[in-house]
């Protein structure tokens, strides 16, 4: 038995002199540096008491050292648990209490506040790691050997524990195995034609599957390079395009880049691929990007529990408003949520997924795990359809479905019509308790300041385009929509904001 995930990384880059990661300050780490530094972290973690299968929790700012800590955890046989840097002390207490990590690593600036939190949850060791790459964990790595014999693990052993966003109810820890991460990295390398010649502009956070497993693991599996930016910086990204070939981002990346007059066909001429995920990309953004750069953004679909499931084609039409086809080795179907019967093309239902990318289950939640699988298929909770050409469309989350007067209303359908109106930037449609209809369709619209739109104007425009039961009972205007760190609209926040609107 070997360590399959790190073996994949070794196989992807036989030339240790090639660059792996370049920081925003211009420091370059080669694949040889990666091998040595991850060995030091692995040695340090073992010395600190890490046993195979133990969790290592990190709530730290983005840095090259955090990546080496991730890889060192993998090599030492541990389970990597990245935590959102925005989480508060009480939230951290929940995750530490639930996951029971052997080690917790935090930012040095947060150490004093988090020591009692970690102690209260029984965490044996707390260490630090800052955005500058310094801290007690880095010090321990500095003192360790640059040689390490990888701990033997199997494809079914856990490599990571990622908690779902927890927009409703208790956050769940998704158990991702070495095999899950390996299969998805290989599938994406194939689907996106990734090679060792690629250079990724990495501006995503690394506490999420997008920045950590999609961006980083695909780079490693292909033996490619990445320019590692601490955050989204549109002007810097545009300047870097002549040195790079790939950008992975969320829709916010593309809307902000479009605001820069420096984004031109010439600026993007050397780029090979622009990828978007984690939240739906507006068709308008897709069109505007193509008009400005000559490139069609490739949109894909994934989730914490499965990594990536589908992707628009590398060669072929990248259809706005769709997330493409199932990745190699992955199966996707749409079923009737009531009886589990597979639906015909074009019919909206629950999306289910099967494949080696699908997680092992929820941490210490066997009943919840069993409830989320149906005949071996994972029930994603996403509503969608597969069209006559095989493209997968996402129309919303199951919990976002609005049932009004006994009729089902899919928010995406109403949002698409509102978004098509002149002056509308984007919209969100939610269900709000209503005494007569059960739920009242309610729209929250972000419009241009010069649009002059009103509630009456929006409703009048929709009357000819939607069945009466789909029409919003009320339309509200906002400066922006609430979003989480990955750019997804937080409809639970909107539902809370507007509850009681109809007296229901």
C-alpha positions as CSV (number, residue, x, y, z in Angstrom):
1,X,0.0,0.0,0.0
2,X,1.3,3.5,-0.9
3,X,0.0,7.0,-0.4
4,X,-2.1,7.3,-3.6
5,X,-2.8,11.1,-3.5
6,X,0.8,12.1,-3.1
7,X,1.9,9.4,-5.6
8,X,-0.4,11.2,-8.1
9,X,1.5,14.4,-7.5
10,X,4.9,12.6,-7.9
11,X,3.8,11.1,-11.2
12,X,2.6,14.4,-12.5
13,X,6.0,16.1,-12.1
14,X,9.1,14.1,-12.6
15,X,11.2,17.2,-13.1
16,X,11.7,18.7,-9.7
17,X,13.3,21.9,-11.1
18,X,10.1,23.1,-12.7
19,X,8.2,25.9,-10.9
20,X,5.1,24.9,-8.9
21,X,4.0,28.1,-7.2
22,X,5.0,31.7,-7.5
23,X,3.8,34.2,-4.8
24,X,2.4,37.7,-5.5
25,X,5.8,39.0,-4.3
26,X,7.6,36.9,-6.9
27,X,9.1,34.1,-4.7
28,X,9.1,30.8,-6.7
29,X,8.8,27.4,-5.2
30,X,9.8,24.5,-7.5
31,X,8.4,20.9,-7.3
32,X,11.6,20.0,-5.5
33,X,10.8,22.7,-2.9
34,X,7.3,21.2,-2.6
35,X,8.7,17.7,-2.0
36,X,11.2,19.0,0.6
37,X,8.9,21.4,2.4
38,X,5.9,19.0,2.5
39,X,8.3,16.4,4.0
40,X,9.2,18.9,6.7
41,X,5.6,19.5,7.5
42,X,4.9,15.8,7.6
43,X,7.8,15.2,10.0
44,X,6.7,18.1,12.2
45,X,3.1,16.8,12.4
46,X,4.2,13.3,13.3
47,X,6.5,14.7,15.9
48,X,3.6,16.7,17.3
49,X,1.7,13.4,17.7
50,X,-0.3,13.1,14.5
51,X,-1.5,9.5,13.9
52,X,-2.9,8.2,10.6
53,X,-6.6,9.2,10.4
54,X,-6.2,12.1,12.8
55,X,-7.7,15.5,11.7
56,X,-5.6,18.6,11.2
57,X,-7.8,21.7,11.3
58,X,-6.5,25.0,9.9
59,X,-8.1,28.4,10.0
60,X,-5.3,30.4,8.4
61,X,-4.9,33.0,5.7
62,X,-3.8,32.0,2.2
63,X,-0.1,31.3,1.8
64,X,2.3,28.9,0.1
65,X,3.1,27.4,3.6
66,X,-0.6,26.5,4.0
67,X,-0.4,24.5,0.8
68,X,2.7,22.7,2.1
69,X,0.9,22.0,5.4
70,X,-2.0,20.4,3.4
71,X,0.4,18.2,1.5
72,X,2.4,17.4,4.6
73,X,-0.9,16.3,6.3
74,X,-1.6,14.0,3.3
75,X,1.9,12.5,3.4
76,X,1.6,11.9,7.2
77,X,-1.7,10.1,6.7
78,X,-3.8,12.8,8.3
79,X,-7.1,14.2,7.3
80,X,-7.0,17.9,6.3
81,X,-9.7,20.1,7.6
82,X,-9.7,23.7,6.2
83,X,-11.9,26.3,7.9
84,X,-13.3,29.5,6.5
85,X,-11.3,32.5,7.8
86,X,-14.5,34.3,8.4
87,X,-15.8,31.8,11.1
88,X,-16.2,33.3,14.5
89,X,-15.1,31.7,17.8
90,X,-18.5,30.0,18.5
91,X,-18.5,28.6,15.0
92,X,-14.9,27.3,15.4
93,X,-16.0,25.7,18.7
94,X,-18.6,23.7,16.8
95,X,-16.2,22.4,14.2
96,X,-13.5,21.6,16.7
97,X,-16.0,19.8,18.9
98,X,-17.5,17.8,16.0
99,X,-14.3,16.9,14.2
100,X,-12.1,16.5,17.3
101,X,-8.8,17.3,15.5
102,X,-5.5,16.3,17.0
103,X,-4.1,19.7,16.0
104,X,-5.6,23.1,15.3
105,X,-3.7,25.8,13.4
106,X,-4.8,29.4,13.5
107,X,-3.5,32.8,12.5
108,X,-1.1,34.2,15.1
109,X,-3.3,37.3,15.5
110,X,-6.2,35.0,16.6
111,X,-4.2,32.8,18.9
112,X,-5.1,34.5,22.2
113,X,-8.9,34.4,21.4
114,X,-8.9,30.8,20.1
115,X,-6.7,29.1,22.7
116,X,-9.6,28.9,25.2
117,X,-11.9,27.8,22.4
118,X,-9.6,24.9,21.4
119,X,-9.0,23.9,25.0
120,X,-12.7,23.8,25.8
121,X,-13.2,21.4,22.9
122,X,-10.4,19.1,24.0
123,X,-7.9,19.9,21.2
124,X,-4.5,18.7,22.4
125,X,-2.3,21.1,20.4
126,X,-2.8,24.6,19.0
127,X,-0.2,26.1,16.6
128,X,0.0,29.2,14.4
129,X,0.6,30.0,10.8
130,X,0.3,33.5,9.4
131,X,-0.2,35.0,5.9
132,X,3.5,35.7,5.8
133,X,4.2,32.0,6.2
134,X,5.5,32.3,9.8
135,X,4.2,30.8,13.0
136,X,4.9,28.0,15.4
137,X,3.8,25.3,12.8
138,X,6.3,26.8,10.3
139,X,9.0,26.9,13.0
140,X,8.4,23.2,13.7
141,X,8.7,22.4,10.0
142,X,11.9,24.5,9.8
143,X,13.5,22.2,12.4
144,X,12.4,19.0,10.7
145,X,14.0,16.7,8.2
146,X,13.5,17.3,4.5
147,X,13.1,13.6,3.9
148,X,10.0,11.7,4.8
149,X,8.7,8.2,4.0
150,X,5.0,8.7,3.1
151,X,2.5,7.0,5.4
152,X,0.8,4.2,3.6
153,X,-2.9,4.9,2.9
154,X,-5.5,3.4,0.6
155,X,-7.8,5.0,-1.9
156,X,-10.7,4.6,0.6
157,X,-8.9,6.3,3.4
158,X,-9.9,9.9,4.3
159,X,-7.8,12.7,2.9
160,X,-10.0,15.6,3.9
161,X,-13.0,16.7,5.9
162,X,-14.9,19.7,4.5
163,X,-17.9,21.2,6.2
164,X,-20.8,22.2,4.2
165,X,-21.8,25.9,4.3
166,X,-24.6,25.2,6.8
167,X,-27.0,27.8,5.4
168,X,-29.8,25.9,7.1
169,X,-29.3,23.7,10.1
170,X,-26.2,22.1,11.4
171,X,-23.1,22.1,9.2
172,X,-22.1,18.6,8.0
173,X,-18.6,17.3,7.6
174,X,-18.2,15.7,4.1
175,X,-15.7,12.9,4.2
176,X,-13.5,12.9,1.1
177,X,-11.2,10.0,0.4
178,X,-7.9,9.9,-1.4
179,X,-9.7,8.1,-4.2
180,X,-12.3,10.9,-4.4
181,X,-9.7,13.6,-4.9
182,X,-7.5,11.5,-7.2
183,X,-10.4,10.6,-9.6
184,X,-11.6,14.2,-9.8
185,X,-8.2,15.6,-10.4
186,X,-7.6,13.1,-13.2
187,X,-11.1,13.7,-14.8
188,X,-10.5,17.5,-14.8
189,X,-7.0,17.3,-16.3
190,X,-8.6,15.2,-19.1
191,X,-11.7,17.4,-19.5
192,X,-9.8,20.7,-19.5
193,X,-6.7,19.5,-21.5
194,X,-4.4,20.4,-18.7
195,X,-0.7,20.0,-19.2
196,X,2.6,20.8,-17.5
197,X,2.8,23.9,-19.7
198,X,-0.2,25.5,-18.0
199,X,0.1,28.4,-15.6
200,X,-2.9,29.1,-13.4
201,X,-3.8,32.5,-11.9
202,X,-4.9,31.3,-8.5
203,X,-6.9,34.0,-6.7
204,X,-9.4,31.8,-4.9
205,X,-9.5,31.0,-1.1
206,X,-8.0,27.7,-0.1
207,X,-10.5,26.7,2.6
208,X,-13.0,25.5,0.0
209,X,-13.1,22.7,-2.6
210,X,-12.8,25.1,-5.5
211,X,-9.5,26.7,-4.5
212,X,-7.9,23.8,-2.7
213,X,-9.0,20.7,-4.6
214,X,-10.0,21.9,-8.1
215,X,-7.3,24.6,-8.6
216,X,-4.5,23.2,-6.6
217,X,-4.9,19.4,-7.2
218,X,-5.4,19.8,-10.9
219,X,-2.3,21.9,-11.1
220,X,-0.4,19.2,-9.1
221,X,-1.8,16.3,-11.1
222,X,-0.7,17.9,-14.4
223,X,2.7,19.1,-13.1
224,X,1.6,22.6,-14.0
225,X,2.4,25.9,-12.3
226,X,0.3,28.6,-10.5
227,X,0.7,32.2,-9.6
228,X,-0.7,32.4,-6.1
229,X,-2.5,35.6,-5.3
230,X,-3.8,36.4,-1.8
231,X,-7.2,37.6,-3.1
232,X,-9.0,38.9,-6.2
233,X,-7.2,41.8,-7.7
234,X,-8.7,42.5,-11.1
235,X,-5.9,44.9,-12.3
236,X,-3.2,42.5,-11.3
237,X,-4.9,39.5,-12.8
238,X,-5.2,41.4,-16.1
239,X,-1.4,42.2,-16.0
240,X,-0.6,38.6,-15.3
241,X,-2.6,37.2,-18.3
242,X,0.4,37.5,-20.6
243,X,2.3,35.1,-18.3
244,X,-0.6,32.7,-17.6
245,X,-2.9,30.3,-19.5
246,X,-5.8,29.6,-17.1
247,X,-8.0,31.5,-14.7
248,X,-10.4,29.8,-12.3
249,X,-12.9,32.0,-10.6
250,X,-16.4,32.6,-9.3
251,X,-18.8,34.8,-11.2
252,X,-17.8,37.8,-9.1
253,X,-14.3,37.5,-10.7
254,X,-15.6,38.0,-14.1
255,X,-18.1,40.8,-13.4
256,X,-15.3,42.8,-11.6
257,X,-12.8,42.1,-14.4
258,X,-15.3,43.4,-16.9
259,X,-15.4,46.7,-15.1
260,X,-11.8,47.3,-16.0
261,X,-11.1,49.1,-19.4
262,X,-7.8,47.2,-19.5
263,X,-9.6,43.9,-20.2
264,X,-9.3,43.6,-23.9
265,X,-8.8,40.9,-26.5
266,X,-5.1,41.8,-26.6
267,X,-4.8,41.4,-22.8
268,X,-6.4,38.0,-22.9
269,X,-4.8,36.8,-26.2
270,X,-2.3,34.5,-24.5
271,X,-4.9,32.8,-22.2
272,X,-6.1,29.3,-23.0
273,X,-9.1,28.9,-20.6
274,X,-11.4,30.8,-18.3
275,X,-13.4,28.7,-15.9
276,X,-16.2,29.7,-13.6
277,X,-18.0,27.8,-10.8
278,X,-19.4,27.8,-7.2
279,X,-22.3,29.9,-8.3
280,X,-24.4,30.4,-11.5
281,X,-22.9,32.7,-14.1
282,X,-25.3,35.2,-15.6
283,X,-25.9,34.8,-19.3
284,X,-25.2,38.5,-19.6
285,X,-21.7,38.0,-18.1
286,X,-21.1,35.1,-20.5
287,X,-22.0,37.3,-23.5
288,X,-20.1,40.4,-22.3
289,X,-16.9,38.4,-21.6
290,X,-17.0,36.8,-25.0
291,X,-17.5,40.2,-26.7
292,X,-14.6,41.8,-24.7
293,X,-12.1,39.0,-24.8
294,X,-13.1,36.6,-27.6
295,X,-13.1,33.8,-25.0
296,X,-16.2,31.8,-23.9
297,X,-16.1,31.1,-20.2
298,X,-16.3,27.4,-19.3
299,X,-18.9,26.9,-16.6
300,X,-18.8,23.7,-14.5
301,X,-20.9,22.2,-11.6
302,X,-19.7,20.7,-8.4
303,X,-20.3,20.7,-4.6
304,X,-18.5,20.0,-1.4
305,X,-19.6,16.4,-1.3
306,X,-18.7,15.4,-4.8
307,X,-16.0,17.8,-6.0
308,X,-16.8,18.5,-9.7
309,X,-19.6,16.6,-11.5
310,X,-20.0,18.3,-14.9
311,X,-18.3,20.7,-17.2
312,X,-19.1,22.5,-20.4
313,X,-16.9,21.1,-23.2
314,X,-13.4,22.2,-23.8
315,X,-14.1,21.7,-27.5
316,X,-17.6,22.4,-28.6
317,X,-20.3,24.8,-27.6
318,X,-20.1,26.3,-24.1
319,X,-23.8,27.0,-23.6
320,X,-24.6,30.0,-21.3
321,X,-26.9,29.0,-18.5
322,X,-25.8,25.3,-18.5
323,X,-23.1,23.4,-16.7
324,X,-22.3,21.0,-19.5
325,X,-21.9,17.3,-19.5
326,X,-20.9,14.7,-16.9
327,X,-17.2,14.5,-16.4
328,X,-15.3,11.3,-17.4
329,X,-16.4,8.5,-15.0
330,X,-19.3,10.5,-13.5
331,X,-23.0,9.8,-14.1
332,X,-25.8,12.3,-13.7
333,X,-29.5,11.8,-13.8
334,X,-32.7,13.8,-13.0
335,X,-35.4,12.1,-11.0
336,X,-38.9,12.8,-9.6
337,X,-38.1,13.7,-6.0
338,X,-41.3,12.0,-4.9
339,X,-40.9,8.5,-6.4
340,X,-37.3,8.4,-7.6
341,X,-38.3,7.7,-11.2
342,X,-35.9,9.0,-13.8
343,X,-37.3,11.8,-15.9
344,X,-37.2,12.4,-19.6
345,X,-35.1,15.1,-21.2
346,X,-36.4,18.6,-20.4
347,X,-38.3,17.7,-17.3
348,X,-37.3,19.4,-14.0
349,X,-36.4,17.2,-11.1
350,X,-33.8,16.3,-8.5
351,X,-30.2,15.9,-9.7
352,X,-28.5,12.7,-8.6
353,X,-24.8,11.8,-9.1
354,X,-22.8,8.6,-9.1
355,X,-19.1,8.1,-9.5
356,X,-15.7,7.8,-7.8
357,X,-15.8,11.5,-7.0
358,X,-18.8,11.1,-4.6
359,X,-17.8,11.4,-0.9
360,X,-17.8,8.6,1.6
361,X,-20.5,10.2,3.7
362,X,-21.1,12.7,6.5
363,X,-18.8,12.7,9.5
364,X,-20.5,10.8,12.3
365,X,-23.9,11.2,10.7
366,X,-24.7,7.7,9.4
367,X,-28.5,8.4,9.3
368,X,-28.0,11.6,7.4
369,X,-25.6,9.8,5.0
370,X,-28.1,7.0,4.4
371,X,-30.9,9.6,3.7
372,X,-28.8,11.4,1.1
373,X,-28.3,8.3,-1.1
374,X,-30.9,6.7,-3.4
375,X,-30.1,3.3,-5.0
376,X,-26.4,4.2,-4.8
377,X,-26.9,7.7,-6.3
378,X,-26.1,10.8,-4.2
379,X,-29.1,13.1,-3.9
380,X,-27.5,16.5,-4.5
381,X,-30.4,18.7,-3.4
382,X,-30.2,20.6,-6.6
383,X,-33.1,20.9,-9.0
384,X,-32.3,20.8,-12.7
385,X,-32.9,19.2,-16.1
386,X,-31.0,17.6,-18.9
387,X,-31.9,19.0,-22.3
388,X,-32.2,17.2,-25.6
389,X,-28.5,17.7,-26.3
390,X,-27.4,16.3,-23.0
391,X,-26.4,19.6,-21.3
392,X,-27.2,19.8,-17.6
393,X,-29.1,22.9,-16.3
394,X,-29.4,23.9,-12.7
395,X,-32.6,25.6,-11.8
396,X,-32.1,26.0,-8.0
397,X,-31.8,24.2,-4.7
398,X,-34.6,21.9,-3.6
399,X,-35.1,23.9,-0.5
400,X,-35.5,27.0,-2.7
401,X,-38.4,25.6,-4.6
402,X,-41.5,27.9,-4.0
403,X,-44.9,26.1,-3.6
404,X,-47.6,28.7,-4.1
405,X,-51.3,27.8,-4.2
406,X,-50.3,24.1,-4.8
407,X,-48.1,25.0,-7.8
408,X,-44.4,24.6,-8.0
409,X,-42.4,27.6,-9.0
410,X,-38.7,27.2,-9.9
411,X,-36.9,30.5,-8.9
412,X,-34.4,30.2,-11.7
413,X,-37.2,30.5,-14.3
414,X,-38.6,33.7,-12.8
415,X,-35.1,35.1,-12.2
416,X,-34.1,34.5,-15.8
417,X,-37.1,36.6,-17.0
418,X,-36.4,39.4,-14.5
419,X,-32.6,39.4,-15.4
420,X,-33.5,39.8,-19.1
421,X,-35.2,43.2,-18.4
422,X,-33.3,46.3,-19.4
423,X,-31.6,47.9,-16.4
424,X,-31.6,44.7,-14.2
425,X,-28.2,43.5,-13.0
426,X,-29.4,40.4,-11.2
427,X,-32.3,39.1,-9.1
428,X,-33.2,36.5,-6.5
429,X,-36.6,34.9,-6.1
430,X,-37.7,33.4,-2.8
431,X,-40.8,32.0,-1.2
432,X,-42.2,33.9,1.8
433,X,-44.9,32.5,4.0
434,X,-48.3,33.6,2.8
435,X,-51.7,33.0,4.6
436,X,-53.6,32.2,1.4
437,X,-51.1,30.6,-0.9
438,X,-48.7,28.9,1.5
439,X,-45.8,30.8,0.0
440,X,-45.8,34.0,-1.9
441,X,-43.3,34.4,-4.8
442,X,-41.1,37.3,-3.9
443,X,-38.4,39.0,-6.0
444,X,-35.4,41.0,-4.9
445,X,-33.9,43.0,-7.7
446,X,-30.5,44.7,-8.2
447,X,-30.9,47.3,-10.9
448,X,-28.7,50.0,-12.4
449,X,-29.0,53.4,-10.7
450,X,-30.1,55.0,-14.0
451,X,-32.6,52.3,-14.9
452,X,-35.7,53.9,-13.4
453,X,-37.3,50.6,-12.7
454,X,-40.3,50.2,-10.4
455,X,-42.1,47.3,-8.9
456,X,-45.1,48.0,-11.2
457,X,-42.8,48.1,-14.3
458,X,-41.2,44.8,-13.5
459,X,-44.6,43.1,-12.8
460,X,-46.0,44.5,-16.0
461,X,-43.1,43.2,-18.1
462,X,-43.5,39.7,-16.5
463,X,-47.2,39.4,-17.0
464,X,-46.8,38.5,-20.7
465,X,-44.0,36.1,-20.1
466,X,-45.0,34.0,-17.0
467,X,-48.1,32.1,-15.9
468,X,-50.0,34.1,-13.3
469,X,-49.1,31.8,-10.4
470,X,-45.4,32.4,-11.1
471,X,-45.6,36.2,-10.9
472,X,-44.1,37.7,-7.8
473,X,-46.5,39.0,-5.2
474,X,-44.0,41.7,-4.4
475,X,-40.8,43.1,-6.0
476,X,-38.2,44.8,-3.9
477,X,-35.0,46.6,-4.9
478,X,-31.7,46.3,-3.2
479,X,-28.1,47.6,-3.8
480,X,-26.8,44.0,-3.8
481,X,-27.7,40.5,-2.9
482,X,-26.2,38.8,0.2
483,X,-23.5,36.2,-0.7
484,X,-21.3,33.8,1.0
485,X,-17.5,33.7,0.5
486,X,-17.8,31.7,-2.7
487,X,-20.3,34.1,-4.3
488,X,-23.4,32.1,-3.8
489,X,-26.6,34.1,-3.1
490,X,-27.7,33.4,0.4
491,X,-31.4,33.0,-0.1
492,X,-31.9,31.9,3.5
493,X,-30.8,35.5,4.5
494,X,-33.4,36.9,2.2
495,X,-36.1,34.7,3.5
496,X,-35.3,35.8,7.0
497,X,-35.2,39.4,6.0
498,X,-38.7,39.3,4.4
499,X,-40.4,36.8,6.7
500,X,-43.7,38.1,8.0
501,X,-44.2,40.2,4.8
502,X,-47.6,38.7,4.0
503,X,-48.6,38.1,7.6
504,X,-48.2,34.3,7.0
